[in-house]
């Protein structure tokens, strides 16, 4: 009788151990997915803003041709500057829980049912390893504690981006998260981002602005 009890206890311990291992693996997989999503959507969310379009031109045909040529040169200079500039983006080292004041109006069925996971009270902040985020294009991703306010921001400064915990559907092909971006203290916005994995790449399918300042 005792031997059978010992065997039962052993199986229970093994089961708990395996279950714990699965939870660890799932957590690690979720972290990998978060890094993957953030790396792939940053260039689609943050990029240097081109100069505003020129006003309608009135003048002779010769003057208009000269005007069009000057606009073309300015566009080429801007594209060259983008290609040759190193861009700096600051990110906190954790994925925060979304402020319910901003997303409290969501219903659980929105965003293909992903909203209920983002609204869950069980969702907690989680550390983010910034060094693992791919520095796509010419981005330099830096921890937010290295940020120093400057009176004149350089062209390559893209501001501070903060990401909430990212929630997924069952097969990890769709994701939803809340995202905030600040260029300075008086210029910021908050967004709900829904992404979908298509052909191995995360694409933004919804970018809903919640607030702007």
C-alpha positions in Angstrom: 0.0 0.0 0.0 2.8 2.4 0.9 4.6 1.7 -2.4 1.6 2.5 -4.4 1.1 5.7 -2.4 4.7 6.7 -3.1 4.3 6.0 -6.8 1.1 8.1 -6.9 2.9 11.0 -5.1 5.8 10.7 -7.5 3.4 11.0 -10.5 1.7 14.0 -9.0 5.1 15.7 -8.4 6.1 14.9 -12.0 2.8 16.3 -13.3 3.2 19.5 -11.3 6.8 19.9 -12.5 5.8 19.4 -16.2 2.9 21.8 -15.7 5.2 24.4 -14.3 7.6 23.9 -17.1 4.8 24.5 -19.6 3.9 27.7 -17.9 7.5 28.8 -18.0 7.7 27.9 -21.7 4.5 29.8 -22.4 5.8 32.8 -20.6 9.0 32.7 -22.5 7.1 32.3 -25.8 4.9 35.3 -25.0 8.0 37.4 -24.3 9.5 36.3 -27.6 6.3 37.2 -29.4 6.2 40.6 -27.7 9.8 41.4 -28.8 8.9 40.2 -32.3 5.7 42.4 -32.5 7.3 45.5 -31.1 10.4 45.2 -33.4 8.2 44.8 -36.5 5.6 47.5 -35.8 7.9 50.3 -34.6 9.0 51.3 -38.1 5.3 51.3 -39.1 4.3 53.5 -36.1 7.2 55.9 -35.9 9.1 57.5 -38.7 10.3 60.9 -39.6 7.5 63.1 -40.8 8.0 64.5 -44.3 7.6 68.3 -44.9 4.0 69.5 -45.5 2.9 69.6 -49.1 3.4 72.9 -50.9 0.5 75.2 -51.6 -1.0 75.4 -55.0 1.3 77.3 -57.3 0.2 80.2 -59.5 2.5 81.6 -62.2 3.8 81.1 -65.7 4.5 77.6 -67.1 8.3 78.3 -66.8 7.9 79.4 -63.2 5.8 76.3 -62.4 8.4 74.0 -63.9 11.1 75.7 -61.8 8.8 75.3 -58.7 8.2 71.6 -59.4 11.9 71.0 -59.8 12.7 72.7 -56.5 10.0 70.5 -54.8 11.5 67.4 -56.3 15.0 68.4 -55.0 13.6 69.0 -51.5 12.0 65.5 -51.5 15.2 63.9 -52.6 17.1 65.7 -49.9 14.6 64.6 -47.3 14.8 60.9 -48.5 18.6 61.1 -48.4 18.5 62.5 -44.9 16.3 59.7 -43.8 18.6 57.1 -45.3 21.7 58.6 -43.7 20.4 59.5 -40.2 20.5 57.3 -37.2 17.1 57.5 -35.4 16.8 57.4 -31.6 13.8 55.9 -29.9 13.4 55.6 -26.1 11.4 52.7 -24.6 10.7 51.8 -20.9 12.0 48.4 -19.8 8.5 47.0 -19.0 5.2 46.3 -20.6 2.6 48.2 -18.5 -1.0 47.4 -17.7 -3.3 49.7 -19.7 -5.0 52.5 -17.7 -8.6 51.6 -17.4 -9.5 55.3 -17.8 -8.3 55.1 -21.3 -9.7 51.7 -22.4 -12.6 51.4 -20.0 -15.1 52.1 -22.7 -14.1 49.0 -24.5 -16.5 46.0 -24.7 -15.1 42.6 -24.3 -16.1 41.5 -27.8 -14.2 44.2 -29.6 -11.1 43.5 -31.7 -12.3 39.9 -32.4 -12.7 39.3 -28.7 -9.1 40.3 -27.7 -10.4 43.3 -25.7 -11.5 41.1 -22.9 -7.9 39.9 -22.3 -6.6 43.5 -22.3 -9.3 44.4 -19.8 -8.6 41.5 -17.5 -7.7 42.3 -13.9 -5.2 39.4 -14.0 -3.0 41.2 -16.5 0.2 42.4 -14.8 3.1 44.5 -15.8 6.0 42.5 -17.3 9.7 43.3 -17.9 10.9 44.0 -21.4 14.4 43.2 -22.5 15.1 46.2 -24.7 18.4 44.8 -25.9 16.5 42.0 -27.8 14.4 44.4 -29.8 15.7 44.4 -33.4 17.2 47.7 -34.4 15.5 47.7 -37.8 16.4 50.2 -40.4 18.7 52.7 -38.7 16.9 52.8 -35.3 18.7 52.9 -32.0 16.5 51.7 -29.3 17.5 53.0 -25.9 16.1 52.6 -22.3 14.0 55.5 -21.3 16.2 56.3 -18.3 18.8 57.5 -20.7 16.5 60.2 -22.1 17.6 63.8 -21.5 15.3 66.7 -22.5 16.8 69.0 -25.1 15.5 72.4 -26.0 16.1 71.6 -29.7 15.4 68.0 -30.7 17.7 66.6 -33.5 16.1 65.2 -36.7 16.8 61.7 -35.6 14.9 61.9 -32.3 11.7 59.9 -32.5 10.5 60.4 -28.9 9.4 57.9 -26.2 7.3 54.9 -27.0 5.6 52.8 -24.3 3.8 49.5 -24.8 1.3 47.7 -22.7 1.1 44.0 -22.2 0.3 42.3 -25.5 -2.6 39.9 -25.6 -3.1 37.2 -28.2 -5.7 34.9 -29.7 -5.4 31.2 -29.1 -3.2 30.4 -32.1 -1.0 33.6 -31.7 -1.9 35.0 -35.1 -3.6 38.2 -33.8 -2.6 40.6 -31.0 -3.9 43.7 -29.3 -2.0 46.2 -27.1 -2.2 49.8 -26.0 0.6 52.1 -27.1 1.6 55.6 -26.1 4.0 57.9 -27.8 5.4 61.2 -26.5 7.6 63.6 -28.5 7.8 66.0 -25.6 5.7 66.8 -22.5 3.0 68.6 -24.6 2.9 66.3 -27.6 1.7 62.8 -27.1 -1.0 60.3 -28.1 -2.4 56.9 -27.0 -3.6 54.2 -29.4 -5.1 50.7 -29.4 -3.2 48.6 -31.9 -4.5 45.4 -33.4 -1.9 43.4 -35.3 -2.1 40.2 -37.4 0.6 37.9 -38.5 0.6 37.6 -42.2 3.2 35.5 -44.1 5.3 35.5 -41.0 5.2 39.3 -40.5 3.1 41.3 -38.0 1.0 43.8 -39.8 -1.0 46.6 -38.2 -4.7 46.1 -39.1 -6.2 48.7 -36.7 -4.6 51.8 -35.2 -7.3 53.6 -33.2 -6.3 56.8 -31.5 -7.7 57.0 -28.0 -6.4 60.5 -27.0 -4.0 63.2 -28.2 -2.4 66.2 -26.6 
